[in-house]
Amino acid sequence: MKKVLLFLTLGFVVKAGYTNDGDKKSDTVGVQSTAVQDTLEREPDQSQLFNFDVLFRGALVGDNLGRDEALTRAKMEEIRLHLHGNYNEDLSYSVRLRLNRPFSQNSLDNGAPALDFANIKYKFGKNRNWDVTVGKQSAMVGSYEFENNPIYEFMFTDYVDRILNLFVTGAKLGYHVNPNHSFHVQVHNTVNDNFDDRILNNGFAIGDLERSKVPMGAYFTWVGAFADQRIHTKWSYHVSQFADKHTNHAISLANKYKTNKQMVYLDLQYSHMGVDHALIASNGINDFYNHTGADRVLGKDIVYKSAVLRYDQFLTDKWEIALKGAVETAGSAKDEELGKNFRQNYTYFAALQHKPFRKQDMRFYLGYIGNSIAYADKMNVERQQLNRLALGAYFTIPLL
């Protein structure tokens, strides 16, 4: 600490225009003027300080038409407010709210489900190739489905929608080797609610589980670009803990090819959960064994796997197609009776889109969206099927 104080003191003396022997230098005013000028140059550009975007998607939606459970309605599918800006070339901020999510307080991180993120980012280092982000932020997971603008995705996979904690509270450190490659470490809370709330509020009993004293996790992520920025990769390894003595591990490999006319991404992921705080497999397991009350507990050693493929192609300057398909499985790594893939989830959509304005992120679309969930025959669970037709529009509205 004494060395740090001495270093800061010496730095102050030199900046103030003193020589080593304590005599004032004759060019003190010049030094101070330069420092003032540097400060002024780093004051915020008002055009960059405050930007305000609205992310909107709405549609006329018809589900399972021609069947007894058919339902047609107008639906506000996405409405998000994004405030972001740069104070200067080193310091920036980003805040995004979802208006169709509750604003109730999370019991662990003191945020709210409606708050996607609220953070500041600071760049530092000689070449500004280091950065640190603090606050609630997007998980640094290898997933272009998640990284994509959310209004583009007519239906998310279970992996993005239910398994991942998409928006985490913590800190991220990044190092940019060059414009094409960077490495990131992100430390965060595993979930946003506390241990008891996560279990009890979802209809499960705690059983023999004990809460972790450090319910946190970390992402280790490489982001890469090749072939003149046409090929992109985002690969991550994740380790976290929710319950004491039960550790989660996940590998996510996101790959994308993008040009002015087309985009293709392929996301692959494998997750091993020591305790199934994602809850998907646990519901099936407890139903299979007819567990109720205090016996209805979270599954252990659960494995989730997924593969997601999306293809977007402009047919003309104003017409575009969007295609997506995903296969996901859930299983038990140790329960041989249930097996490793007792639940399968299939997500798919096809849409024709019209982009009326070349410089605006706006589209009208007509699409089919489907989702099928099937269980192993031994579980005796009826297949769930969604067939949806949607006619709608989405727009990233740059208000400021």
C-alpha positions in Angstrom: 0.0 0.0 0.0 2.9 2.4 0.8 4.3 1.7 -2.7 1.0 2.4 -4.3 0.6 5.7 -2.4 4.2 6.7 -3.3 3.5 5.9 -7.0 0.4 8.0 -7.0 2.1 10.8 -5.2 5.0 10.9 -7.7 2.6 10.7 -10.6 0.7 13.7 -9.2 4.0 15.7 -8.7 5.1 15.1 -12.3 1.7 16.0 -13.7 1.7 19.2 -11.6 4.9 20.3 -13.2 7.6 19.7 -10.5 11.2 18.6 -10.9 12.7 15.8 -8.8 14.2 18.4 -6.4 10.8 20.1 -5.8 11.4 23.3 -7.9 8.6 24.3 -10.2 9.3 23.9 -13.9 8.9 27.0 -16.0 6.5 25.3 -18.4 3.9 24.3 -15.7 1.2 26.3 -17.4 1.9 24.5 -20.7 1.6 21.1 -19.0 -1.6 22.0 -17.3 -3.0 23.5 -20.5 -2.2 20.3 -22.3 -4.0 18.2 -19.6 -7.0 20.5 -19.8 -7.1 20.1 -23.6 -6.8 16.3 -23.3 -9.8 16.3 -20.9 -11.9 18.5 -23.2 -11.2 16.2 -26.1 -12.5 13.3 -24.1 -15.7 15.0 -23.1 -18.7 13.2 -24.6 -20.0 13.8 -28.1 -23.7 14.5 -27.4 -24.7 12.5 -30.5 -23.0 9.5 -29.1 -23.9 10.0 -25.4 -27.6 9.0 -25.6 -29.1 6.6 -28.1 -32.6 5.2 -27.6 -34.0 2.2 -29.6 -37.3 0.4 -29.4 -37.3 -3.3 -30.4 -40.8 -4.2 -31.5 -42.5 -7.3 -32.9 -46.2 -7.9 -33.1 -48.4 -10.3 -35.1 -51.7 -11.8 -35.8 -51.2 -15.4 -34.6 -53.2 -18.5 -35.2 -52.3 -21.6 -33.2 -53.3 -25.2 -34.1 -55.9 -24.0 -36.6 -58.6 -26.6 -37.4 -58.3 -28.3 -34.0 -60.4 -28.0 -30.8 -57.7 -26.0 -29.0 -57.3 -23.5 -31.9 -56.7 -19.9 -30.9 -56.3 -16.8 -33.1 -55.4 -13.5 -31.5 -53.3 -10.4 -31.9 -50.1 -10.7 -29.9 -47.5 -8.3 -28.7 -44.5 -10.7 -29.0 -41.6 -8.4 -28.3 -41.3 -4.8 -26.9 -37.9 -3.8 -25.5 -36.4 -0.4 -24.8 -32.7 -0.1 -25.3 -30.7 2.9 -24.0 -27.1 3.0 -24.8 -24.2 5.4 -25.5 -20.6 6.3 -25.3 -19.3 8.9 -22.8 -16.0 8.9 -24.6 -13.9 6.4 -26.6 -13.2 4.4 -23.4 -16.4 4.5 -21.4 -19.9 3.3 -22.5 -23.1 2.1 -21.0 -26.1 -0.1 -22.0 -29.5 -0.6 -20.5 -32.4 -2.6 -21.9 -35.9 -3.3 -20.6 -38.6 -5.7 -21.6 -42.0 -4.3 -21.2 -43.7 -7.6 -21.4 -41.9 -9.1 -18.4 -42.6 -8.4 -14.7 -40.8 -5.7 -12.8 -40.9 -7.6 -9.5 -37.6 -7.9 -7.6 -35.3 -10.9 -8.1 -34.5 -12.3 -4.7 -30.7 -12.8 -5.3 -29.4 -10.1 -7.6 -31.9 -7.3 -6.7 -32.8 -6.9 -10.4 -36.0 -7.7 -12.2 -37.1 -10.1 -14.9 -37.9 -7.1 -17.1 -34.3 -5.8 -16.9 -32.3 -7.5 -19.6 -29.1 -5.7 -18.8 -27.7 -2.5 -17.2 -24.0 -2.1 -17.3 -21.0 0.1 -17.9 -18.0 -0.9 -20.1 -14.5 0.6 -19.8 -11.7 0.1 -22.2 -8.1 0.4 -21.1 -4.5 -0.5 -21.9 -2.0 1.1 -24.1 -3.9 0.2 -27.3 -7.3 0.0 -25.6 -7.4 -3.7 -26.2 -8.6 -4.6 -22.7 -12.1 -4.0 -21.5 -14.1 -4.6 -18.3 -17.9 -4.7 -18.1 -19.7 -4.4 -14.7 -23.4 -4.9 -13.9 -26.2 -7.0 -15.4 -25.1 -8.2 -18.8 -25.6 -10.7 -21.6 -24.2 -14.1 -20.8 -20.9 -14.6 -22.7 -22.2 -18.0 -24.1 -21.5 -19.4 -27.5 -24.9 -18.9 -29.1 -25.7 -16.8 -32.2 -29.3 -17.6 -31.6 -29.0 -15.6 -28.4 -26.7 -13.0 -29.9 -29.2 -12.3 -32.8 -31.6 -9.4 -32.4 -34.4 -11.0 -30.4 -37.1 -9.7 -32.7 -35.6 -11.8 -35.5 -36.2 -15.1 -33.6 -39.9 -16.1 -34.0 -39.3 -18.9 -31.5 -36.3 -19.7 -29.3 -35.0 -23.1 -28.4 -35.3 -24.5 -24.9 -31.5 -23.9 -24.5 -31.8 -20.1 -25.0 -35.3 -19.7 -23.5 -35.2 -22.0 -20.5 -31.8 -23.6 -19.8 -29.5 -20.7 -20.0 -29.5 -17.8 -17.6 -29.3 -15.3 -20.4 -28.8 -12.1 -18.5 -26.4 -12.4 -15.6 -25.2 -10.0 -12.9 -21.4 -9.9 -12.5 -18.3 -8.7 -14.3 -16.5 -9.5 -17.6 -12.9 -9.0 -18.6 -12.0 -9.0 -22.2 -8.7 -9.0 -24.2 -8.7 -8.2 -27.9 -5.7 -9.8 -29.5 -6.5 -8.0 -32.8 -9.7 -6.9 -34.6 -10.5 -10.6 -35.4 -9.9 -12.4 -32.1 -10.7 -11.8 -28.5 -10.8 -13.7 -25.2 -13.2 -13.1 -22.4 -13.8 -14.2 -18.8 -17.1 -13.5 -17.2 -17.9 -14.2 -13.5 -21.6 -14.1 -12.6 -24.4 -15.4 -10.4 -25.6 -18.8 -11.5 -29.3 -17.8 -11.3 -31.1 -14.5 -10.4 -33.2 -15.8 -7.5 -32.0 -17.4 -4.3 -31.8 -21.2 -3.8 -35.1 -21.6 -1.9 -37.2 -19.5 -4.2 -35.8 -21.2 -7.3 -36.9 -24.6 -6.0 -40.0 -24.0 -4.0 -41.7 -21.4 -6.3 -41.5 -23.9 -9.1 -43.3 -26.7 -7.3 -40.3 -28.8 -6.0 -39.1 -29.8 -2.6 -35.5 -29.1 -1.4 -34.9 -32.7 -0.3 -31.3 -33.4 0.5 -29.9 -30.5 -1.4 -28.0 -27.7 0.3 -27.5 -24.2 -1.2 -24.1 -23.4 -2.5 -22.2 -20.8 -0.4 -20.9 -19.3 -3.6 -23.8 -19.8 -6.2 -21.7 -18.4 -9.0 -20.3 -19.4 -12.3 -17.8 -18.3 -15.0 -17.6 -18.3 -18.8 -14.4 -18.6 -20.7 -15.0 -17.5 -24.3 -13.2 -17.1 -27.5 -14.7 -14.9 -30.2 -13.1 -15.2 -33.7 -13.5 -14.0 -37.2 -12.0 -15.3 -40.5 -12.1 -14.8 -44.2 -12.6 -11.0 -44.2 -15.1 -11.2 -41.4 -17.4 -13.6 -43.2 -16.9 -16.5 -40.9 -17.4 -16.0 -37.1 -17.0 -18.2 -34.1 -18.0 -17.8 -30.5 -17.0 -20.8 -28.4 -17.4 -21.0 -24.6 -16.8 -23.2 -21.7 -19.0 -22.6 -18.6 -18.7 -23.9 -15.0 -21.1 -23.0 -12.3 -22.7 -24.2 -9.0 -26.3 -23.9 -7.8 -26.3 -26.5 -5.0 -23.4 -27.4 -2.7 -21.2 -30.2 -4.0 -22.9 -30.3 -7.4 -21.1 -28.6 -10.2 -22.4 -27.7 -13.7 -20.3 -27.8 -16.9 -21.3 -26.7 -20.4 -19.6 -26.3 -23.8 -21.2 -24.1 -26.4 -19.9 -23.8 -30.0 -21.4 -21.1 -32.1 -20.5 -20.7 -35.8 -21.7 -18.2 -38.3 -21.2 -17.3 -42.0 -22.4 -13.9 -43.0 -22.4 -11.8 -46.2 -24.5 -8.8 -47.4 -27.1 -11.2 -48.8 -27.1 -14.2 -46.5 -26.5 -15.5 -43.0 -26.1 -19.0 -41.7 -25.4 -19.9 -38.1 -25.0 -23.3 -36.4 -25.0 -23.5 -32.6 -24.0 -26.7 -30.8 -24.1 -27.2 -27.1 -23.6 -29.8 -24.4 -24.6 -29.2 -20.7 -24.1 -31.4 -17.7 -26.0 -30.1 -14.7 -25.1 -31.5 -11.3 -28.5 -30.3 -10.2 -31.2 -29.5 -12.7 -32.0 -25.9 -11.9 -33.3 -25.5 -15.5 -36.2 -27.7 -14.3 -37.1 -29.2 -17.7 -35.9 -32.7 -17.2 -36.9 -32.7 -13.5 -40.6 -32.3 -14.4 -40.4 -35.4 -16.6 -38.5 -37.5 -14.1 -40.9 -36.8 -11.2 -43.9 -37.5 -13.4 -42.4 -40.8 -14.5 -41.8 -41.9 -11.0 -45.1 -40.5 -9.7 -43.3 -38.3 -7.2 -45.4 -35.8 -5.3 -45.0 -33.5 -2.3 -41.7 -33.8 -0.5 -40.6 -36.5 -3.0 -40.8 -34.1 -5.9 -37.1 -32.9 -6.1 -34.7 -31.6 -8.7 -33.0 -34.2 -10.9 -29.3 -34.8 -10.6 -26.6 -35.4 -13.3 -28.9 -34.2 -16.1 -27.6 -33.8 -19.6 -28.9 -31.3 -22.2 -27.8 -31.3 -25.8 -28.9 -29.1 -28.7 -28.1 -28.3 -32.3 -29.6 -25.2 -34.0 -29.3 -24.2 -37.6 -30.7 -21.0 -39.2 -30.4 -19.7 -42.8 -31.4 -16.2 -44.0 -31.3 -15.3 -47.7 -32.2 -12.2 -49.6 -34.0 -13.1 -52.8 -34.1 -9.5 -54.0 -33.3 -6.2 -52.3 -36.6 -6.2 -50.5 -37.6 -9.9 -50.2 -36.0 -12.4 -47.9 -36.5 -15.9 -46.5 -35.7 -17.1 -43.0 -35.5 -20.8 -42.1 -34.6 -22.3 -38.8 -34.5 -25.8 -37.3 -33.4 -27.2 -33.9 -33.1 -30.5 -32.2 -32.7 -30.8 -28.4 -32.6 -33.7 -26.0 -32.7 -34.0 -22.2 -31.6 -37.1 -20.3 -30.1 -38.6 -17.2 -26.4 -39.4 -17.1 -26.8 -42.0 -14.4 -30.5 -43.2 -14.4 -30.3 -46.1 -16.8 -34.1 -46.7 -16.6 -34.8 -43.3 -18.0 -31.9 -43.1 -20.4 -29.9 -40.3 -21.9 -32.4 -38.9 -24.3 -35.8 -39.4 -22.8 -37.1 -36.0 -24.0 -36.8 -34.6 -27.5 -37.7 -31.0 -28.5 -37.9 -29.9 -32.1 -38.2 -26.2 -33.0 -38.6 -25.0 -36.6 -39.9 -22.0 -38.6 -40.0 -20.7 -42.2 -40.9 -17.1 -43.0 -41.1 -14.9 -46.1 -40.1 -11.3 -45.2 -40.5 -8.0 -46.9 -38.0 -5.2 -46.1 -39.5 -1.9 -47.5 -36.7 0.4 -46.5 -33.1 -0.2 -47.3 -31.6 1.6 -44.4 -34.2 0.7 -41.7 -34.3 -2.6 -39.7 -38.0 -3.2 -40.5 -39.7 -6.2 -42.0 -43.2 -7.5 -42.6 -43.5 -11.3 -42.5 -45.7 -14.3 -43.1 -44.4 -17.4 -41.3 -45.1 -20.9 -40.1 -43.7 -21.7 -36.6 -43.7 -25.2 -35.2 -42.7 -27.0 -32.0 -42.8 -30.7 -31.2 -42.0 -32.2 -27.8 -41.8 -36.0 -27.5 -40.9 -38.4 -24.7 -39.6 -41.9 -24.7 -42.4 -44.5 -25.0 -41.7 -45.8 -21.5 -42.7 -42.4 -20.0 -46.2 -42.7 -21.5 -46.5 -38.9 -22.2 -48.5 -37.6 -25.1 -46.6 -35.8 -27.8 -47.1 -32.0 -27.6 -47.4 -30.2 -31.0 -47.7 -26.5 -31.8 -48.5 -25.3 -35.4 -48.6 -21.6 -35.7 -49.2 -19.2 -38.6 -48.1 -15.6 -38.0 -48.6 -12.4 -40.0 -46.8 -9.5 -38.5 -44.0 -7.0 -38.5 -40.9 -6.1 -36.5 -38.9 -2.9 -36.3 -35.8 -1.7 -34.5 -37.0 1.9 -34.1 -34.1 4.4 -33.7 -35.8 7.1 -31.7 -32.7 9.0 -30.8 
